[in-house]
Amino acid sequence: MPNPKRRMSKTRRDKRRTHYKAQASSVTACANCNETKLTHHACPSCGYYSGRSMFIPKS
């Protein structure tokens, strides 16, 4: 297996890693109560997901 002959500089290493960053989670409006919620999750305020009640939220 070939190995690098020279040490890779910090600049060169960091240039390769420019696209490694955290992404903000996507948020949508609930179809039932119009509160903000995470996509593909049940709404924490009303408990609905995809038009069906999944749980009864705590008051």
PDB file with one MODEL, atoms N, CA, C and O in Angstrom:
MODEL        1
ATOM      1  N   MET A   1       0.842  -1.183   0.000  1.00  0.00           N
ATOM      2  CA  MET A   1       0.000   0.000   0.000  1.00  0.00           C
ATOM      3  C   MET A   1       0.888   1.248   0.000  1.00  0.00           C
ATOM      4  O   MET A   1       1.835   1.343   0.781  1.00  0.00           O
ATOM      5  N   PRO A   2       0.577   2.192  -0.872  1.00  0.00           N
ATOM      6  CA  PRO A   2       1.377   3.410  -0.895  1.00  0.00           C
ATOM      7  C   PRO A   2       1.069   4.305   0.303  1.00  0.00           C
ATOM      8  O   PRO A   2      -0.077   4.430   0.735  1.00  0.00           O
ATOM      9  N   ASN A   3       2.099   4.905   0.807  1.00  0.00           N
ATOM     10  CA  ASN A   3       1.985   5.833   1.926  1.00  0.00           C
ATOM     11  C   ASN A   3       2.472   7.199   1.486  1.00  0.00           C
ATOM     12  O   ASN A   3       3.309   7.284   0.587  1.00  0.00           O
ATOM     13  N   PRO A   4       1.976   8.278   2.090  1.00  0.00           N
ATOM     14  CA  PRO A   4       2.431   9.607   1.702  1.00  0.00           C
ATOM     15  C   PRO A   4       3.904   9.810   2.052  1.00  0.00           C
ATOM     16  O   PRO A   4       4.367   9.412   3.121  1.00  0.00           O
ATOM     17  N   LYS A   5       4.632  10.442   1.123  1.00  0.00           N
ATOM     18  CA  LYS A   5       6.054  10.698   1.369  1.00  0.00           C
ATOM     19  C   LYS A   5       6.264  11.935   2.218  1.00  0.00           C
ATOM     20  O   LYS A   5       7.214  12.009   2.999  1.00  0.00           O
ATOM     21  N   ARG A   6       5.387  12.894   2.067  1.00  0.00           N
ATOM     22  CA  ARG A   6       5.542  14.143   2.793  1.00  0.00           C
ATOM     23  C   ARG A   6       4.308  14.381   3.664  1.00  0.00           C
ATOM     24  O   ARG A   6       3.214  13.894   3.379  1.00  0.00           O
ATOM     25  N   ARG A   7       4.521  15.134   4.713  1.00  0.00           N
ATOM     26  CA  ARG A   7       3.433  15.474   5.619  1.00  0.00           C
ATOM     27  C   ARG A   7       2.476  16.450   4.941  1.00  0.00           C
ATOM     28  O   ARG A   7       2.920  17.382   4.270  1.00  0.00           O
ATOM     29  N   MET A   8       1.185  16.252   5.106  1.00  0.00           N
ATOM     30  CA  MET A   8       0.200  17.152   4.521  1.00  0.00           C
ATOM     31  C   MET A   8       0.070  18.390   5.410  1.00  0.00           C
ATOM     32  O   MET A   8      -0.084  18.281   6.627  1.00  0.00           O
ATOM     33  N   SER A   9       0.135  19.558   4.788  1.00  0.00           N
ATOM     34  CA  SER A   9       0.065  20.797   5.560  1.00  0.00           C
ATOM     35  C   SER A   9      -1.329  21.014   6.135  1.00  0.00           C
ATOM     36  O   SER A   9      -2.309  20.440   5.659  1.00  0.00           O
ATOM     37  N   LYS A  10      -1.401  21.844   7.159  1.00  0.00           N
ATOM     38  CA  LYS A  10      -2.693  22.139   7.791  1.00  0.00           C
ATOM     39  C   LYS A  10      -3.619  22.842   6.812  1.00  0.00           C
ATOM     40  O   LYS A  10      -4.827  22.607   6.822  1.00  0.00           O
ATOM     41  N   THR A  11      -3.064  23.702   5.967  1.00  0.00           N
ATOM     42  CA  THR A  11      -3.870  24.422   4.994  1.00  0.00           C
ATOM     43  C   THR A  11      -4.496  23.463   3.995  1.00  0.00           C
ATOM     44  O   THR A  11      -5.682  23.564   3.679  1.00  0.00           O
ATOM     45  N   ARG A  12      -3.696  22.541   3.505  1.00  0.00           N
ATOM     46  CA  ARG A  12      -4.196  21.575   2.523  1.00  0.00           C
ATOM     47  C   ARG A  12      -5.252  20.661   3.145  1.00  0.00           C
ATOM     48  O   ARG A  12      -6.254  20.338   2.507  1.00  0.00           O
ATOM     49  N   ARG A  13      -5.027  20.251   4.375  1.00  0.00           N
ATOM     50  CA  ARG A  13      -5.994  19.413   5.096  1.00  0.00           C
ATOM     51  C   ARG A  13      -7.306  20.169   5.294  1.00  0.00           C
ATOM     52  O   ARG A  13      -8.382  19.611   5.078  1.00  0.00           O
ATOM     53  N   ASP A  14      -7.222  21.438   5.704  1.00  0.00           N
ATOM     54  CA  ASP A  14      -8.409  22.235   5.971  1.00  0.00           C
ATOM     55  C   ASP A  14      -9.173  22.578   4.694  1.00  0.00           C
ATOM     56  O   ASP A  14     -10.396  22.717   4.725  1.00  0.00           O
ATOM     57  N   LYS A  15      -8.468  22.717   3.574  1.00  0.00           N
ATOM     58  CA  LYS A  15      -9.151  22.958   2.307  1.00  0.00           C
ATOM     59  C   LYS A  15     -10.029  21.773   1.935  1.00  0.00           C
ATOM     60  O   LYS A  15     -11.109  21.957   1.374  1.00  0.00           O
ATOM     61  N   ARG A  16      -9.589  20.585   2.234  1.00  0.00           N
ATOM     62  CA  ARG A  16     -10.363  19.389   1.944  1.00  0.00           C
ATOM     63  C   ARG A  16     -11.603  19.307   2.833  1.00  0.00           C
ATOM     64  O   ARG A  16     -12.620  18.745   2.426  1.00  0.00           O
ATOM     65  N   ARG A  17     -11.527  19.853   4.023  1.00  0.00           N
ATOM     66  CA  ARG A  17     -12.611  19.745   4.999  1.00  0.00           C
ATOM     67  C   ARG A  17     -13.571  20.935   4.999  1.00  0.00           C
ATOM     68  O   ARG A  17     -14.344  21.093   5.944  1.00  0.00           O
ATOM     69  N   THR A  18     -13.542  21.772   3.966  1.00  0.00           N
ATOM     70  CA  THR A  18     -14.378  22.973   3.979  1.00  0.00           C
ATOM     71  C   THR A  18     -15.863  22.654   3.973  1.00  0.00           C
ATOM     72  O   THR A  18     -16.662  23.460   4.450  1.00  0.00           O
ATOM     73  N   HIS A  19     -16.256  21.498   3.444  1.00  0.00           N
ATOM     74  CA  HIS A  19     -17.668  21.168   3.345  1.00  0.00           C
ATOM     75  C   HIS A  19     -18.171  20.377   4.540  1.00  0.00           C
ATOM     76  O   HIS A  19     -19.352  20.033   4.586  1.00  0.00           O
ATOM     77  N   TYR A  20     -17.302  20.075   5.520  1.00  0.00           N
ATOM     78  CA  TYR A  20     -17.729  19.340   6.712  1.00  0.00           C
ATOM     79  C   TYR A  20     -18.307  20.337   7.696  1.00  0.00           C
ATOM     80  O   TYR A  20     -17.559  20.993   8.422  1.00  0.00           O
ATOM     81  N   LYS A  21     -19.623  20.462   7.732  1.00  0.00           N
ATOM     82  CA  LYS A  21     -20.229  21.400   8.659  1.00  0.00           C
ATOM     83  C   LYS A  21     -21.592  20.878   9.086  1.00  0.00           C
ATOM     84  O   LYS A  21     -22.215  20.083   8.382  1.00  0.00           O
ATOM     85  N   ALA A  22     -22.033  21.323  10.213  1.00  0.00           N
ATOM     86  CA  ALA A  22     -23.329  20.897  10.727  1.00  0.00           C
ATOM     87  C   ALA A  22     -24.447  21.575   9.942  1.00  0.00           C
ATOM     88  O   ALA A  22     -24.327  22.737   9.554  1.00  0.00           O
ATOM     89  N   GLN A  23     -25.520  20.853   9.715  1.00  0.00           N
ATOM     90  CA  GLN A  23     -26.662  21.413   9.010  1.00  0.00           C
ATOM     91  C   GLN A  23     -27.792  21.667   9.998  1.00  0.00           C
ATOM     92  O   GLN A  23     -28.013  20.881  10.919  1.00  0.00           O
ATOM     93  N   ALA A  24     -28.490  22.751   9.802  1.00  0.00           N
ATOM     94  CA  ALA A  24     -29.639  23.051  10.646  1.00  0.00           C
ATOM     95  C   ALA A  24     -30.773  22.101  10.300  1.00  0.00           C
ATOM     96  O   ALA A  24     -31.013  21.812   9.128  1.00  0.00           O
ATOM     97  N   SER A  25     -31.466  21.618  11.318  1.00  0.00           N
ATOM     98  CA  SER A  25     -32.567  20.697  11.063  1.00  0.00           C
ATOM     99  C   SER A  25     -33.725  21.449  10.419  1.00  0.00           C
ATOM    100  O   SER A  25     -33.999  22.600  10.760  1.00  0.00           O
ATOM    101  N   SER A  26     -34.405  20.782   9.480  1.00  0.00           N
ATOM    102  CA  SER A  26     -35.488  21.442   8.759  1.00  0.00           C
ATOM    103  C   SER A  26     -36.757  21.448   9.596  1.00  0.00           C
ATOM    104  O   SER A  26     -37.085  20.466  10.262  1.00  0.00           O
ATOM    105  N   VAL A  27     -37.455  22.556   9.550  1.00  0.00           N
ATOM    106  CA  VAL A  27     -38.655  22.767  10.356  1.00  0.00           C
ATOM    107  C   VAL A  27     -39.803  23.118   9.416  1.00  0.00           C
ATOM    108  O   VAL A  27     -39.630  23.891   8.473  1.00  0.00           O
ATOM    109  N   THR A  28     -40.981  22.542   9.681  1.00  0.00           N
ATOM    110  CA  THR A  28     -42.165  22.847   8.884  1.00  0.00           C
ATOM    111  C   THR A  28     -43.320  23.216   9.806  1.00  0.00           C
ATOM    112  O   THR A  28     -43.214  23.112  11.028  1.00  0.00           O
ATOM    113  N   ALA A  29     -44.418  23.645   9.207  1.00  0.00           N
ATOM    114  CA  ALA A  29     -45.618  23.969   9.973  1.00  0.00           C
ATOM    115  C   ALA A  29     -46.492  22.725  10.061  1.00  0.00           C
ATOM    116  O   ALA A  29     -46.601  21.968   9.097  1.00  0.00           O
ATOM    117  N   CYS A  30     -47.101  22.519  11.196  1.00  0.00           N
ATOM    118  CA  CYS A  30     -48.006  21.394  11.405  1.00  0.00           C
ATOM    119  C   CYS A  30     -49.277  21.631  10.578  1.00  0.00           C
ATOM    120  O   CYS A  30     -49.821  22.735  10.560  1.00  0.00           O
ATOM    121  N   ALA A  31     -49.736  20.584   9.902  1.00  0.00           N
ATOM    122  CA  ALA A  31     -50.943  20.711   9.077  1.00  0.00           C
ATOM    123  C   ALA A  31     -52.202  20.837   9.930  1.00  0.00           C
ATOM    124  O   ALA A  31     -53.220  21.346   9.461  1.00  0.00           O
ATOM    125  N   ASN A  32     -52.138  20.379  11.174  1.00  0.00           N
ATOM    126  CA  ASN A  32     -53.318  20.399  12.043  1.00  0.00           C
ATOM    127  C   ASN A  32     -53.443  21.712  12.815  1.00  0.00           C
ATOM    128  O   ASN A  32     -54.520  22.307  12.853  1.00  0.00           O
ATOM    129  N   CYS A  33     -52.345  22.170  13.433  1.00  0.00           N
ATOM    130  CA  CYS A  33     -52.433  23.357  14.297  1.00  0.00           C
ATOM    131  C   CYS A  33     -51.541  24.516  13.853  1.00  0.00           C
ATOM    132  O   CYS A  33     -51.556  25.571  14.488  1.00  0.00           O
ATOM    133  N   ASN A  34     -50.773  24.350  12.787  1.00  0.00           N
ATOM    134  CA  ASN A  34     -49.876  25.364  12.215  1.00  0.00           C
ATOM    135  C   ASN A  34     -48.740  25.779  13.143  1.00  0.00           C
ATOM    136  O   ASN A  34     -48.148  26.840  12.940  1.00  0.00           O
ATOM    137  N   GLU A  35     -48.419  24.978  14.150  1.00  0.00           N
ATOM    138  CA  GLU A  35     -47.244  25.223  14.987  1.00  0.00           C
ATOM    139  C   GLU A  35     -46.016  24.675  14.258  1.00  0.00           C
ATOM    140  O   GLU A  35     -46.143  23.803  13.398  1.00  0.00           O
ATOM    141  N   THR A  36     -44.839  25.181  14.596  1.00  0.00           N
ATOM    142  CA  THR A  36     -43.626  24.660  13.975  1.00  0.00           C
ATOM    143  C   THR A  36     -43.263  23.311  14.582  1.00  0.00           C
ATOM    144  O   THR A  36     -43.411  23.093  15.784  1.00  0.00           O
ATOM    145  N   LYS A  37     -42.781  22.400  13.718  1.00  0.00           N
ATOM    146  CA  LYS A  37     -42.386  21.067  14.160  1.00  0.00           C
ATOM    147  C   LYS A  37     -41.286  20.558  13.250  1.00  0.00           C
ATOM    148  O   LYS A  37     -41.108  21.065  12.143  1.00  0.00           O
ATOM    149  N   LEU A  38     -40.546  19.558  13.709  1.00  0.00           N
ATOM    150  CA  LEU A  38     -39.528  18.927  12.884  1.00  0.00           C
ATOM    151  C   LEU A  38     -40.196  18.073  11.815  1.00  0.00           C
ATOM    152  O   LEU A  38     -41.242  17.471  12.060  1.00  0.00           O
ATOM    153  N   THR A  39     -39.594  18.019  10.631  1.00  0.00           N
ATOM    154  CA  THR A  39     -40.165  17.192   9.579  1.00  0.00           C
ATOM    155  C   THR A  39     -40.048  15.721   9.957  1.00  0.00           C
ATOM    156  O   THR A  39     -39.093  15.322  10.624  1.00  0.00           O
ATOM    157  N   HIS A  40     -41.007  14.924   9.536  1.00  0.00           N
ATOM    158  CA  HIS A  40     -41.085  13.484   9.810  1.00  0.00           C
ATOM    159  C   HIS A  40     -41.174  13.174  11.305  1.00  0.00           C
ATOM    160  O   HIS A  40     -40.732  12.112  11.745  1.00  0.00           O
ATOM    161  N   HIS A  41     -41.739  14.089  12.080  1.00  0.00           N
ATOM    162  CA  HIS A  41     -41.963  13.890  13.515  1.00  0.00           C
ATOM    163  C   HIS A  41     -43.394  14.303  13.843  1.00  0.00           C
ATOM    164  O   HIS A  41     -43.993  15.122  13.146  1.00  0.00           O
ATOM    165  N   ALA A  42     -43.924  13.730  14.902  1.00  0.00           N
ATOM    166  CA  ALA A  42     -45.250  14.144  15.366  1.00  0.00           C
ATOM    167  C   ALA A  42     -45.143  15.537  15.978  1.00  0.00           C
ATOM    168  O   ALA A  42     -44.109  15.905  16.537  1.00  0.00           O
ATOM    169  N   CYS A  43     -46.210  16.292  15.867  1.00  0.00           N
ATOM    170  CA  CYS A  43     -46.236  17.658  16.396  1.00  0.00           C
ATOM    171  C   CYS A  43     -46.247  17.600  17.925  1.00  0.00           C
ATOM    172  O   CYS A  43     -47.093  16.913  18.496  1.00  0.00           O
ATOM    173  N   PRO A  44     -45.341  18.294  18.599  1.00  0.00           N
ATOM    174  CA  PRO A  44     -45.308  18.244  20.062  1.00  0.00           C
ATOM    175  C   PRO A  44     -46.465  19.000  20.726  1.00  0.00           C
ATOM    176  O   PRO A  44     -46.794  18.733  21.882  1.00  0.00           O
ATOM    177  N   SER A  45     -47.081  19.937  20.006  1.00  0.00           N
ATOM    178  CA  SER A  45     -48.146  20.712  20.635  1.00  0.00           C
ATOM    179  C   SER A  45     -49.520  20.054  20.514  1.00  0.00           C
ATOM    180  O   SER A  45     -50.328  20.155  21.437  1.00  0.00           O
ATOM    181  N   CYS A  46     -49.803  19.377  19.385  1.00  0.00           N
ATOM    182  CA  CYS A  46     -51.127  18.753  19.234  1.00  0.00           C
ATOM    183  C   CYS A  46     -51.075  17.233  19.167  1.00  0.00           C
ATOM    184  O   CYS A  46     -52.098  16.579  19.371  1.00  0.00           O
ATOM    185  N   GLY A  47     -49.895  16.646  18.884  1.00  0.00           N
ATOM    186  CA  GLY A  47     -49.757  15.197  18.863  1.00  0.00           C
ATOM    187  C   GLY A  47     -50.145  14.541  17.555  1.00  0.00           C
ATOM    188  O   GLY A  47     -50.240  13.315  17.499  1.00  0.00           O
ATOM    189  N   TYR A  48     -50.372  15.309  16.499  1.00  0.00           N
ATOM    190  CA  TYR A  48     -50.777  14.740  15.220  1.00  0.00           C
ATOM    191  C   TYR A  48     -49.576  14.527  14.313  1.00  0.00           C
ATOM    192  O   TYR A  48     -48.604  15.281  14.344  1.00  0.00           O
ATOM    193  N   TYR A  49     -49.671  13.466  13.496  1.00  0.00           N
ATOM    194  CA  TYR A  49     -48.683  13.206  12.450  1.00  0.00           C
ATOM    195  C   TYR A  49     -49.408  12.606  11.262  1.00  0.00           C
ATOM    196  O   TYR A  49     -50.096  11.594  11.400  1.00  0.00           O
ATOM    197  N   SER A  50     -49.266  13.207  10.118  1.00  0.00           N
ATOM    198  CA  SER A  50     -49.876  12.728   8.878  1.00  0.00           C
ATOM    199  C   SER A  50     -51.396  12.608   9.008  1.00  0.00           C
ATOM    200  O   SER A  50     -51.988  11.660   8.492  1.00  0.00           O
ATOM    201  N   GLY A  51     -52.029  13.561   9.691  1.00  0.00           N
ATOM    202  CA  GLY A  51     -53.471  13.599   9.808  1.00  0.00           C
ATOM    203  C   GLY A  51     -54.069  12.665  10.852  1.00  0.00           C
ATOM    204  O   GLY A  51     -55.290  12.563  10.971  1.00  0.00           O
ATOM    205  N   ARG A  52     -53.207  11.980  11.610  1.00  0.00           N
ATOM    206  CA  ARG A  52     -53.712  11.051  12.633  1.00  0.00           C
ATOM    207  C   ARG A  52     -53.143  11.426  13.991  1.00  0.00           C
ATOM    208  O   ARG A  52     -52.020  11.921  14.089  1.00  0.00           O
ATOM    209  N   SER A  53     -53.917  11.191  15.029  1.00  0.00           N
ATOM    210  CA  SER A  53     -53.470  11.476  16.387  1.00  0.00           C
ATOM    211  C   SER A  53     -52.527  10.371  16.856  1.00  0.00           C
ATOM    212  O   SER A  53     -52.907   9.200  16.881  1.00  0.00           O
ATOM    213  N   MET A  54     -51.316  10.732  17.221  1.00  0.00           N
ATOM    214  CA  MET A  54     -50.320   9.752  17.664  1.00  0.00           C
ATOM    215  C   MET A  54     -50.253   9.669  19.195  1.00  0.00           C
ATOM    216  O   MET A  54     -50.020   8.597  19.754  1.00  0.00           O
ATOM    217  N   PHE A  55     -50.454  10.786  19.853  1.00  0.00           N
ATOM    218  CA  PHE A  55     -50.431  10.820  21.314  1.00  0.00           C
ATOM    219  C   PHE A  55     -51.182  12.036  21.797  1.00  0.00           C
ATOM    220  O   PHE A  55     -51.446  12.962  21.031  1.00  0.00           O
ATOM    221  N   ILE A  56     -51.524  12.032  23.066  1.00  0.00           N
ATOM    222  CA  ILE A  56     -52.186  13.181  23.678  1.00  0.00           C
ATOM    223  C   ILE A  56     -51.108  13.994  24.379  1.00  0.00           C
ATOM    224  O   ILE A  56     -50.489  13.492  25.317  1.00  0.00           O
ATOM    225  N   PRO A  57     -50.859  15.242  23.956  1.00  0.00           N
ATOM    226  CA  PRO A  57     -49.790  16.028  24.561  1.00  0.00           C
ATOM    227  C   PRO A  57     -50.108  16.429  25.995  1.00  0.00           C
ATOM    228  O   PRO A  57     -51.269  16.579  26.375  1.00  0.00           O
ATOM    229  N   LYS A  58     -49.054  16.598  26.779  1.00  0.00           N
ATOM    230  CA  LYS A  58     -49.218  17.040  28.168  1.00  0.00           C
ATOM    231  C   LYS A  58     -49.544  18.535  28.179  1.00  0.00           C
ATOM    232  O   LYS A  58     -48.985  19.294  27.388  1.00  0.00           O
ATOM    233  N   SER A  59     -50.414  18.949  29.041  1.00  0.00           N
ATOM    234  CA  SER A  59     -50.815  20.365  29.118  1.00  0.00           C
ATOM    235  C   SER A  59     -49.890  21.157  29.999  1.00  0.00           C
ATOM    236  O   SER A  59     -50.082  22.360  30.172  1.00  0.00           O
TER     237      SER A  59
ENDMDL
END
